[in-house]
């Protein structure tokens, strides 16, 4: 549920940027939430499928794919290991979120269709169960325009291509989740030319460290 709230915030970002839905190059498509398709897909991948109808309309909304593995503690028995989960969160018959899990059933990647148009708009990557990076396609051209980086699950940096030319031109750095400074590339050479400080140093911070942070170039 927490991730759904986070995705809602990303959706507001995408809507606020006013991207146009003119014809675009092909991008990763979100498949329909068809039960028979999912059963065939699971069989082809050697997985077990479990389906759930959350809004009780007779159509599954959640598809969970499991790999059956021997239970080392109970010979002859099998354990279910969650491999992938697909969700139709607005019940329109199309998959909106696809989650992938590692061998320890920890989330490692999440793909989302933020505006429910049938195409992937954002992909989040996780390390050891914590959010590490989120890539967002704001202008619907199939390429990430905004990339958010996280440190131990906390937002640390945002890199944006605001001009739409395919090159990062804006860097935003955060300290303890608070925006610290913004770097801008004004001559489009891929390097920040100016920095704007957004946060006053706190009394308990080292002055030298704070000054270094303000001048730190994009990494």
Secondary structure, DSSP 8 states (H G I E B T S, - for coil): -HHHHHHHHHHHHHHHHT---S------B--B--HHHHHHHHHHTT-EEEEE-SS-SSS--EEEEEEEEE-TTSTT-EEEEEEEEEE-TT-SSB--EEEEE-TTS-EEEEEE-TTSSSB--EEEEEETTEEEEEEE-SSSSSS-SEEEEEETTEEEEEEE-SSSSSS--EEEEEETTEEEEEEE-SSSSSS--EEEE-S---TTS-HHHHHHHHH----
